[in-house]
Amino acid sequence: MIVTGIDLVENERMKKSIENERFVQRVFGEREREELSKRNFPLQSMSAAFAAKEAFLKAIGTGLSGAPLNEIEVLHEKSGKPYLFLSGKAKEIAEQMHLTLDLSLTHTENYAAAVVVGTMEV
């Protein structure tokens, strides 16, 4: 069985949100913040990561109440390919569902989007 989630974020709204350090701590995990820091916190990447978190929660069918957003981290392989690194409740849910996840991100100057596709092993 396949589950999917998609989300779109307006970069201007994210720009305002990330001015609040509490928002950044609540939404972005430690590894994710380290990776973003090395690239000077690019707005489009932060928007895409936020979209990925919401897309994941939609894919698992819980909405925002499913897991803390900072437990859903967007990291990158050396090749640049993004992937989801899950911890805590997010990891627990994905493991219970036997999910293998794929992530695709895109962004423009004004918007960022993410698609999460999960394959459930039955």
N, C-alpha and C positions, 0 to 999 in steps of 0.2 A: 504494500500500500504506500502511496505517496501523499505527503502533506506539503502544502505550500503557503508562503506568506509573502506579502509585498508591502512596502511602505515608501512614501514620498515625503521629503522634508524640505521646507523652504529655508534656504541658507540665511536669509535676513532674520528670521525668527530664532534660528540657532545662534546667530551672532549675539543677539541680546541675551540669550540664556547663558551662554558660556562666560559672560562677564561675571556671573555669580559663582564663586569658588565652591560653594556648597552644592550647587547644581552639578558642577564638574565632578566632584567627589562622589555624589550620589549616582551619577549616570555612568561614569567611565571607571573601569577597574584599574588596578595598580599597573599591571603589565601593559594595558592599553594606554594609560597616561604616559608611561615611560616611552613607548613607541611613538606616540604623538609628540612628546616633548623633543625627541631627536629630530623631528621635522618641523619644529616651531608651531605646533598646534594648528595645522591648516584647517580653515573653516570648512571647506568642502569635505575633507576627510572626517571631521567630527560630525558633520551632518549625515554623511553616509553611514557612519558607525551607529548613530542614533537610529537611522532608518532600519539598519540591520537588526538591532535589538527588538524593535517593534515588529518587524517581519518575522523574526523567530517566535515571538510570543503569539503572533497570529497563526503561524504554522502549527504550533502545539495546541492551539485552541483555547488559550487561557486569557488572552488580552493582557493588559498591563498588570493585573493582579497576580500573574503567574509566577514571577520571580523578580528579585531586585535587578534593575538594569545593569548595575556594576558587576553582576555575576555572569553577564553575557558580554564577552569582550571580542572585539574585532582585531585580530592580529594578522600579520602577513608572513608568508613563507619568503625565503630568500629570493625567489623568482618574482615576488610581488603579489602573488595570488593571495587574496584574503580568505580567512577562515574564522570560524567561531570557536573561541576557547570558553568553555562553560565551567562554572564552579557552583557550589552550594545547591540551592533548590533547582536552578536551571539545569545543572548537570544531572541531578536526581531524576527530574522529569524526563529528560532526553534518554537517560539509561532505562527508565521504566518503559518508555515507548519503543526501546530498541532502535533509536534513530541514528542514521548516518546522514550527516548534513552537508549541503553544498551552499555556497554563498556567492552571489554576484552583486557588485556595486557599480554605480555609475553616478556622475555628477556633471553639472554645468555650472556656470557662474551663479545661477539663481536657485537651482534645485539639486538635491541628491536623492537617489533611490537605491533600494536594496530588494533583492529577491532571495528568499531562503527556500530551498527544496530539501525536504527530508524523506528518506526512504526508511520505512518501517520494516524491519525483518520480522516475519511471522513464523 
